[in-house]
Amino acid sequence: MVKPVTAEPDAGAADGTARAPSARQALAALSLSMLLPSLGISVANVGLPTLAQAFEAGFQGVQWVVIGYLLAVTTSIVGAGRLGDIVGRRRLLLAGIAVFTVASALCGAAPTLGLLIAARVAQGLGAAVMMALSMALVGEAVPKERTGSAMGLLGTMSAVGTALGPSLGGLLIAAAGWPAIFLAGVPLGVLALLLAHRHLPADRPAPRPARAGFDRLGTLLLALTLAAYALAMTQGRGGFGPANAVLLAAAAVGAGLFVLAERRAAAPLVRLAMLRDPTLAAGLASSALVSTVMMATLVVGPFYLSRTLGLEAAMVGLVVSVGPIVSALTGIPAGRLVDRLGGRRMTVLGLAGIAVGAAAIAILPATLGIPGYAGPIVVMTAGYAMFQAANNTTVMADLPPDRRGLVSGMLNLSRNLGLITGASAMGAVFAAVVGDVAAAGPAAVADGMRITFAVAAALIAVALATVVGSRMRATPAAIPERAP
């Protein structure tokens, strides 16, 4: 169990007296701040058919209930982390929780689809703040020797939200209609707000360089670039046409303009020299690659289970849920191992577990049935939980306070971009092998899955090489920003 730590007086104390925040209660607040954003994605997905019927809209319309939320999170998470470094992480996290909670209530009360989508965008902005700053505040809420356990707990809460969303959403819709899937977040948001206000350590004054200003131009360029990339990866439902090409070109141009703007900015959003830090660069790259691979289990797995193994829809859902459940159960133990054995070593072990699981799926025959698929998935997701806790701990270790929010936002961004890329790229690999997915037979689908996971294993091998190479290049003077 995490030991209480002392900190500055809580800014929220009514009498102005000092109050040492409880590390346990602080972690409860941060855990809820990680649970709610992931729950906000998965609980809405299951409600799309009901929303289409309620608002008499087609799939292209109601899908923006999910896309709008994801775009808001993806485009604003780095800026939210940097803004927290400037104005105070505790203060901004409280504002983000409040925005998420109010937006959840507005989603449930939305009379039209357009207003629902607008409220979901606002909800996504609050979620971006919560995701970026929850991880950044771990360093201030718990002792350093317990950082891995805390990171494992946050990873567990994110996995719980993903796993719980579909079943909870189905129950809420059946019991009280579609508004309930959004209104359920209101009491949880209020609880998170109260816990965070009472138990998170007070913000410390930021160093003078950190207060130099907020890079509005860089933030806008990055947001537009990420929006163009995310839309290029999600539009067309698996196809790639002229619109996708234009969006990718716009993203490339935006990335170039962003680099130019950061080089000229007095107080850049991202100091480009940070990316020369081998630990940070390897952590971001491996996080994106791992998320890309893990998305294959959700994109390709259901086709294999239903077409090749002949499972009914309910059984497919049950087998697919094995991954999030294992991730939820192994997150905290993985974090404790990180504290005992070190983040760098556990990062390599986690990647090795993912690689072994992906390779097993690629070579095991379909005649093994459900165990032949579920067994490797258990290995992959356990390795993923270990990797997440270890990688986040390693990247966030020894960062100066004025960079924790920014780097946390960058880590979350790399994960989100990996998920978005995986949904498109791994699906494209599968479709290239199978051909017409709608008409493909069991053998063709099995071949497509094997090739897809062989590619996945190769990507994890690249991630492993990146991490091992970064350890060889890392030196204490690699980057000034890591110095205390």
C-alpha distance (Angstrom), angle and dihedral (degrees) to the residues before:
residue distance angle dihedral
M1 . . .
V2 3.79 . .
K3 3.80 114.5 .
P4 3.81 119.4 -127.6
V5 3.75 115.7 -102.5
T6 3.74 131.6 -156.5
A7 3.75 123.1 -121.4
E8 3.74 142.5 160.6
P9 3.81 118.3 -56.1
D10 3.78 112.8 -72.5
A11 3.76 109.2 -100.8
G12 3.77 88.6 -144.2
A13 3.80 96.1 62.0
A14 3.76 108.6 121.5
D15 3.80 95.7 -150.3
G16 3.79 95.2 45.6
T17 3.78 92.8 -121.6
A18 3.78 122.8 135.3
R19 3.76 117.1 -91.2
A20 3.79 121.0 -178.9
P21 3.80 108.5 -138.2
S22 3.79 117.7 -124.9
A23 3.79 112.9 -116.5
R24 3.80 90.6 -150.1
Q25 3.80 93.6 53.2
A26 3.80 91.0 41.4
L27 3.80 89.5 55.2
A28 3.80 89.2 49.2
A29 3.81 88.9 56.4
L30 3.82 92.5 47.1
S31 3.82 91.0 46.0
L32 3.80 91.9 54.7
S33 3.79 88.4 47.3
M34 3.81 88.5 58.4
L35 3.80 95.8 40.5
L36 3.81 97.3 53.5
P37 3.85 98.8 55.3
S38 3.83 93.4 49.9
L39 3.79 90.8 44.2
G40 3.80 88.0 50.9
I41 3.82 90.3 62.2
S42 3.79 102.2 42.1
V43 3.81 97.3 40.0
A44 3.81 91.3 54.1
N45 3.81 94.9 49.5
V46 3.79 92.5 63.5
G47 3.80 90.6 51.0
L48 3.81 97.9 56.6
P49 3.84 96.1 96.6
T50 3.81 90.6 49.5
L51 3.81 91.5 47.4
A52 3.81 91.0 50.4
Q53 3.78 89.2 54.8
A54 3.80 95.5 42.6
F55 3.80 94.9 50.9
E56 3.83 95.7 31.6
A57 3.80 90.1 -123.7
G58 3.80 134.6 140.4
F59 3.78 127.6 -116.9
Q60 3.81 93.0 -96.1
G61 3.80 88.3 60.4
V62 3.78 102.5 43.0
Q63 3.82 93.5 43.5
W64 3.81 86.5 73.5
V65 3.79 87.7 70.1
V66 3.81 84.6 72.0
I67 3.82 100.2 28.7
G68 3.81 93.3 49.9
Y69 3.79 90.7 54.2
L70 3.82 93.5 46.3
L71 3.80 92.8 47.3
A72 3.81 91.7 50.6
V73 3.80 91.2 50.9
T74 3.81 95.5 44.0
T75 3.79 97.5 45.8
S76 3.80 98.1 44.4
I77 3.80 106.2 34.9
V78 3.82 97.2 90.5
G79 3.80 92.6 45.3
A80 3.80 89.9 47.7
G81 3.79 91.0 53.5
R82 3.80 93.0 49.1
L83 3.80 92.5 45.6
G84 3.79 88.8 53.2
D85 3.81 89.4 55.5
I86 3.81 89.0 54.7
V87 3.81 105.6 39.8
G88 3.82 98.6 26.6
R89 3.79 129.1 -77.7
R90 3.80 96.4 -127.2
R91 3.79 92.5 48.9
L92 3.80 94.0 48.1
L93 3.81 93.0 44.0
L94 3.81 89.8 55.4
A95 3.81 88.9 51.1
G96 3.82 91.4 47.7
I97 3.81 92.7 51.2
A98 3.79 90.0 48.5
V99 3.82 92.0 50.5
F100 3.81 91.3 48.1
T101 3.81 92.0 49.2
V102 3.81 96.0 47.1
A103 3.81 90.8 44.6
S104 3.82 89.9 51.4
A105 3.80 89.1 56.2
L106 3.82 90.9 47.7
C107 3.82 90.4 50.6
G108 3.79 90.7 54.9
A109 3.80 91.8 48.4
A110 3.84 97.3 42.9
P111 3.83 110.9 131.2
T112 3.82 95.4 -165.6
L113 3.79 136.5 35.8
G114 3.81 91.6 -117.6
L115 3.80 92.4 56.3
L116 3.80 90.5 45.3
I117 3.81 90.6 54.6
A118 3.83 90.8 47.3
A119 3.80 90.5 51.3
R120 3.81 89.9 48.3
V121 3.81 90.0 54.3
A122 3.80 89.0 52.8
Q123 3.79 89.0 47.4
G124 3.81 88.9 52.4
L125 3.81 91.3 52.6
G126 3.78 89.8 54.5
A127 3.82 90.1 45.7
A128 3.82 91.0 53.1
V129 3.79 90.7 55.9
M130 3.80 91.6 47.2
M131 3.81 94.2 49.1
A132 3.81 95.2 44.5
L133 3.79 97.7 46.3
S134 3.80 101.9 36.4
M135 3.79 91.3 69.4
A136 3.81 92.3 40.3
L137 3.82 91.4 54.9
V138 3.80 93.8 54.4
G139 3.80 90.1 84.0
E140 3.79 90.4 57.9
A141 3.81 98.4 39.7
V142 3.82 102.4 49.3
P143 3.82 136.9 33.9
K144 3.78 115.4 -90.2
E145 3.81 93.1 -114.9
R146 3.82 89.2 59.9
T147 3.80 97.0 48.6
G148 3.81 94.1 105.2
S149 3.80 92.4 53.0
A150 3.80 90.5 49.6
M151 3.82 92.1 48.7
G152 3.81 89.2 49.0
L153 3.80 90.1 51.8
L154 3.81 92.1 51.4
G155 3.79 90.0 49.0
T156 3.78 89.5 50.3
M157 3.80 92.3 52.0
S158 3.79 91.0 50.3
A159 3.82 90.1 51.2
V160 3.81 91.4 46.3
G161 3.80 89.8 54.2
T162 3.80 91.2 50.7
A163 3.82 93.3 46.8
L164 3.80 96.0 42.0
G165 3.80 97.4 46.7
P166 3.83 101.9 78.4
S167 3.81 96.5 45.6
L168 3.81 93.9 40.6
G169 3.80 91.3 46.7
G170 3.79 92.0 51.0
L171 3.80 92.0 50.6
L172 3.81 93.4 47.1
I173 3.80 93.6 48.9
A174 3.81 91.3 48.6
A175 3.80 92.4 48.2
A176 3.81 103.9 38.1
G177 3.83 111.3 1.5
W178 3.79 131.9 -104.6
P179 3.85 97.6 -53.0
A180 3.80 88.7 67.2
I181 3.82 92.9 67.6
F182 3.81 88.7 64.9
L183 3.80 99.9 33.1
A184 3.82 90.0 56.1
G185 3.80 87.6 72.4
V186 3.80 93.3 59.8
P187 3.84 100.0 75.6
L188 3.81 90.9 40.6
G189 3.79 89.8 50.5
V190 3.80 91.5 50.0
L191 3.81 90.1 50.3
A192 3.82 91.6 49.3
L193 3.81 90.1 48.9
L194 3.80 93.0 51.4
L195 3.81 93.4 46.9
A196 3.80 93.0 46.5
H197 3.81 93.2 47.0
R198 3.79 92.9 50.2
H199 3.79 104.4 36.0
L200 3.82 111.5 26.5
P201 3.81 113.8 98.6
A202 3.77 116.5 -102.7
D203 3.79 119.1 -97.6
R204 3.76 115.6 -97.2
P205 3.80 119.6 -139.6
A206 3.80 109.4 -88.6
P207 3.81 118.1 -119.3
R208 3.78 113.0 -96.1
P209 3.86 94.9 -106.8
A210 3.81 89.6 55.3
R211 3.80 90.4 54.6
A212 3.79 92.6 54.2
G213 3.77 91.9 105.5
F214 3.76 147.3 -73.0
D215 3.79 116.9 -84.7
R216 3.80 99.9 -126.0
L217 3.81 96.1 170.9
G218 3.80 93.5 48.3
T219 3.79 91.4 46.6
L220 3.81 91.7 50.8
L221 3.81 93.6 47.0
L222 3.80 91.9 48.0
A223 3.80 91.9 48.2
L224 3.82 92.6 50.5
T225 3.81 91.4 45.9
L226 3.79 93.1 50.5
A227 3.80 91.8 45.0
A228 3.81 91.1 53.2
Y229 3.80 91.8 48.3
A230 3.80 94.3 46.0
L231 3.81 91.9 49.1
A232 3.80 90.9 47.7
M233 3.81 89.4 54.6
T234 3.82 97.3 44.0
Q235 3.80 104.8 37.9
G236 3.79 122.5 90.8
R237 3.82 96.1 34.1
G238 3.79 93.6 -104.4
G239 3.81 98.8 -27.2
F240 3.79 126.2 107.1
G241 3.76 116.7 -143.7
P242 3.82 140.3 154.3
A243 3.81 92.5 -71.3
N244 3.80 91.1 56.0
A245 3.80 91.0 48.9
V246 3.81 91.6 50.7
L247 3.79 91.3 49.4
L248 3.80 92.1 49.6
A249 3.80 90.2 49.4
A250 3.80 89.5 50.1
A251 3.80 89.4 50.6
A252 3.82 90.8 51.7
V253 3.81 91.8 49.7
G254 3.79 90.2 46.2
A255 3.80 91.2 51.4
G256 3.80 90.6 53.0
L257 3.80 92.3 49.0
F258 3.80 90.1 47.9
V259 3.82 91.9 54.4
L260 3.82 90.9 49.5
A261 3.80 91.5 48.2
E262 3.80 92.7 49.6
R263 3.79 92.0 50.8
R264 3.81 90.8 54.9
A265 3.81 99.7 37.8
A266 3.80 118.4 107.3
A267 3.81 90.6 -146.0
P268 3.83 105.1 20.4
L269 3.78 122.1 -160.1
V270 3.83 89.4 -131.7
R271 3.77 120.5 21.1
L272 3.77 101.7 -139.6
A273 3.80 89.9 -145.8
M274 3.81 87.2 68.2
L275 3.79 89.3 70.3
R276 3.81 89.2 61.8
D277 3.79 88.8 66.7
P278 3.83 101.0 103.8
T279 3.81 93.2 -149.9
L280 3.80 93.9 53.1
A281 3.81 95.0 40.4
A282 3.80 92.8 49.4
G283 3.80 91.7 44.7
L284 3.80 93.1 53.1
A285 3.81 94.7 43.4
S286 3.79 95.0 46.9
S287 3.82 91.5 45.9
A288 3.81 90.6 54.6
L289 3.83 92.8 46.7
V290 3.80 93.7 47.6
S291 3.82 92.6 48.9
T292 3.80 89.8 49.4
V293 3.81 90.0 54.1
M294 3.81 95.9 44.2
M295 3.80 90.2 53.5
A296 3.82 88.1 64.3
T297 3.81 89.6 69.9
L298 3.81 89.4 61.0
V299 3.81 97.7 38.5
V300 3.80 102.5 40.5
G301 3.80 103.2 20.8
P302 3.82 97.5 72.4
F303 3.82 91.8 53.7
Y304 3.79 91.5 52.8
L305 3.81 93.1 46.2
S306 3.79 94.4 49.2
R307 3.82 102.6 34.1
T308 3.80 103.3 32.9
L309 3.80 102.3 28.3
G310 3.81 93.5 32.6
L311 3.82 96.4 -133.2
E312 3.79 122.7 166.5
A313 3.81 118.6 -115.0
A314 3.81 94.0 -101.3
M315 3.80 92.1 52.2
V316 3.82 91.2 46.2
G317 3.79 89.3 55.4
L318 3.79 91.1 48.5
V319 3.81 93.8 51.3
V320 3.82 93.0 44.5
S321 3.81 89.8 52.4
V322 3.82 89.7 61.1
G323 3.80 90.1 81.9
P324 3.84 98.8 55.4
I325 3.81 90.6 40.6
V326 3.82 92.8 53.6
S327 3.81 90.2 45.6
A328 3.80 90.3 51.9
L329 3.81 92.9 48.7
T330 3.81 96.1 46.2
G331 3.81 100.3 42.3
I332 3.81 98.0 86.7
P333 3.85 96.1 41.6
A334 3.81 88.4 48.1
G335 3.79 90.0 52.9
R336 3.80 91.5 51.8
L337 3.80 90.1 51.4
V338 3.80 88.8 52.2
D339 3.80 89.9 54.8
R340 3.81 91.0 50.4
L341 3.80 102.1 39.6
G342 3.80 103.7 25.8
G343 3.77 133.8 -102.8
R344 3.79 99.5 -98.8
R345 3.79 95.2 53.4
M346 3.81 92.7 45.7
T347 3.80 91.5 48.2
V348 3.80 89.2 59.9
L349 3.82 92.3 45.2
G350 3.79 91.5 49.4
L351 3.80 92.1 50.8
A352 3.80 90.1 47.6
G353 3.82 89.9 54.0
I354 3.81 91.7 51.4
A355 3.81 90.9 48.2
V356 3.81 92.4 49.9
G357 3.80 92.0 49.1
A358 3.81 93.6 48.0
A359 3.81 92.1 47.3
A360 3.81 90.7 48.9
I361 3.80 91.5 54.8
A362 3.79 89.3 49.3
I363 3.82 95.2 53.5
L364 3.80 106.5 29.4
P365 3.83 113.4 98.7
A366 3.80 122.3 -117.2
T367 3.80 89.1 -121.0
L368 3.81 88.2 80.0
G369 3.80 88.0 69.5
I370 3.79 122.3 -167.0
P371 3.84 95.6 -10.0
G372 3.81 89.5 54.2
Y373 3.79 89.4 58.3
A374 3.81 103.4 31.9
G375 3.82 94.9 47.5
P376 3.82 95.5 60.1
I377 3.81 90.0 41.5
V378 3.81 89.0 57.4
V379 3.82 89.5 51.8
M380 3.81 91.9 47.1
T381 3.79 96.1 48.8
A382 3.81 93.8 44.3
G383 3.80 87.6 52.3
Y384 3.80 89.5 47.3
A385 3.81 92.3 53.9
M386 3.80 89.6 49.3
F387 3.80 91.9 47.6
Q388 3.80 93.9 49.1
A389 3.80 94.6 51.0
A390 3.81 93.3 43.7
N391 3.80 97.9 42.6
N392 3.80 94.3 47.1
T393 3.80 91.2 47.3
T394 3.81 92.8 48.7
V395 3.80 95.5 47.2
M396 3.81 94.7 44.8
A397 3.82 94.6 45.1
D398 3.82 117.3 112.6
L399 3.79 94.4 -0.3
P400 3.80 114.7 149.7
P401 3.82 112.8 -111.4
D402 3.81 93.7 -110.4
R403 3.84 91.4 62.5
R404 3.80 103.4 42.0
G405 3.79 96.2 90.4
L406 3.80 93.7 47.0
V407 3.81 94.7 48.1
S408 3.81 91.3 45.0
G409 3.79 88.8 53.0
M410 3.80 90.6 49.3
L411 3.81 91.4 51.3
N412 3.79 91.8 50.9
L413 3.80 90.1 45.8
S414 3.81 92.3 52.9
R415 3.81 89.2 52.0
N416 3.81 93.1 48.5
L417 3.79 93.2 47.1
G418 3.79 89.3 49.6
L419 3.80 91.0 53.0
I420 3.80 91.8 47.9
T421 3.81 92.2 46.6
G422 3.79 92.3 45.1
A423 3.79 93.0 53.8
S424 3.80 89.3 56.0
A425 3.81 104.9 30.1
M426 3.81 99.7 41.2
G427 3.79 89.9 43.4
A428 3.80 88.8 51.5
V429 3.82 91.6 52.3
F430 3.79 90.1 50.5
A431 3.81 92.9 47.5
A432 3.82 92.1 47.3
V433 3.80 90.4 58.2
V434 3.80 98.1 38.9
G435 3.79 98.9 39.6
D436 3.81 111.3 -163.6
V437 3.80 100.1 26.2
A438 3.81 92.8 -166.7
A439 3.80 92.5 58.1
A440 3.82 99.5 33.1
G441 3.79 118.6 122.8
P442 3.82 127.5 -134.1
A443 3.80 94.5 -93.0
A444 3.81 93.8 50.3
V445 3.81 91.9 49.2
A446 3.82 90.1 48.9
D447 3.82 90.2 51.6
G448 3.80 90.6 48.6
M449 3.77 91.7 52.0
R450 3.81 93.0 48.7
I451 3.80 92.9 50.8
T452 3.81 91.8 45.2
F453 3.79 93.0 53.1
A454 3.80 91.7 43.4
V455 3.81 86.4 58.3
A456 3.81 88.0 46.3
A457 3.81 91.4 54.1
A458 3.81 89.4 50.1
L459 3.82 91.0 52.2
I460 3.80 90.8 51.9
A461 3.80 88.6 50.4
V462 3.82 87.0 56.6
A463 3.80 89.6 49.9
L464 3.81 90.4 50.4
A465 3.79 91.5 50.7
T466 3.80 90.1 48.7
V467 3.80 93.5 52.1
V468 3.80 94.9 44.3
G469 3.79 90.5 46.7
S470 3.80 91.5 51.0
R471 3.81 90.6 55.1
M472 3.79 89.7 55.7
R473 3.81 92.8 48.7
A474 3.81 98.2 41.5
T475 3.79 116.7 108.9
P476 3.81 130.3 168.4
A477 3.80 90.2 -110.2
A478 3.78 95.4 46.7
I479 3.78 92.0 114.0
P480 3.78 133.1 4.8
E481 3.81 94.0 -139.9
R482 3.83 91.0 68.7
A483 3.75 92.6 56.9
P484 3.84 113.0 102.6
